[in-house]
Amino acid sequence: MILSLILGFVIGAGAIIFILQNTATVALSFIGWQFESSLAIVVMLSMLVGIVFSLLASIPSAVRSSMAISRLKKQNKSLQEETQEYLHTAQEATARLNATTPPPTHPSAM
C-alpha cells in the first residue's frame, strides 16, 4: 500500500514537471478535426487513452479469473462437506466396531 502511494506520488510529480516544461503549442489533425493545444496536454491525453484501452483489454481476463475463483470456492465447499460426511461415517463405523468387539484379554492375566 505504501509502495503504491509512493509510486503514485513520484508519477504525479513527474507529470507536473513534464507539464511545466512542455508548454509549447502544437497543431493536431485527426480525421478532419484540427485544433491546437499544449504539447503536455496532448501527451497526457494520449497516455490516458492508452491506460483506458489497456484497462478495457484486461477486463475479459479479470472476469475469467473471477469466474474461476467462484467455481473453485464452490468446489472447495462441496469437497469440505463431502470430507465431513466421510469423517462422520468413519466415526459411526468406529463406534459400532468398538461396541460389538469385546476388549482384548491380556495373556499375562491367565
N, C-alpha and C positions, 0 to 999 in steps of 0.2 A: 504494500500500500504506500509506504513512504517512498519507495523507489519510483513508483508511478507518479507521485506528486512531484518529486524532484525532476523527473524526466519531463513532465508537463511544464514545469517552471522554466527549464532550460530551453525547451522548444518555443515557448511563448516569448521568452527574452530574445531568442534568435529571430523570431518573426518580427518583433518590434524593431530590432536593429536593422533587419532587412528592409522593412518599410521606410524607416527614416533615411536609409542610404540610397534608396531607389525611387526617387520622386519624379524621374523623367516621364514625359508623356509619350505614349505610343499609340499609333493608329492601328486599329484591328478591323479586319474584314472577315465575315463569316456568313456564308450562304446569302449574299446580298445585303446583309447588315453591315454597316460601317459606323464605328464610333472610336473616340479617343478616350484613353484612361491612363492612369498612373501604371507604370510597369509593375510596381509592387502589388497593386490590386489585381492586375491580370495574372501574375504568377500565383498569388494566394488563392484566387478563384480557381485556377487550374488545379492547384493542389487539392482544394476542397472537392472539386468534381472527381478527381482521382480517388480520393478517400471514399466518397459516396459510392462510386462504382465498385470499388473493392469490397465494401461492406455488403452491397447488393449481391455481389458474386459469391460471398461467403454464406449467405442465408441458406441455400439448399444443404450445404454440409452441416450447418448448425442444426437444421431441422432433422436431418437424418440421424445425427448424434443424439438429439433429444429423444427421438422415437426409439432408438436402440436402448438408451438408458431406461426409458419407461418399460420397454419389453423385458429387459433384464431384471428390473426391480420386481415385476410381476412373476417372472420365472423364479427368482430368488425366494419370494414369499411362498410360492407353491412348493418349492423344494423344502423350505423350512417346515411347512405344515406336514409334508409327507414324512420328514425326519421325525417330527414329534409323534406322528401316528405309529411309526416303526418302533420308537422308544417305548411308547405306551404298550404296544403289543408284546414287546420283549419283556417288559416288567410284569405284565399279566402272565406270560408263559413261565417266567421265573418263579412267580408266586405260586402258580399251580404246581410246578415241579417240586418246589420246596414243601408244599402241603401234602403231596402224595408220596414222597420218598421219606422213609424213616431215617433218622440221623445215623451216621456210621458208628459202628461199635469199634472200640479200640481193642486190639488183640492183647494188650497188656492187662486189661481188666479181667480176663478169664482166669 
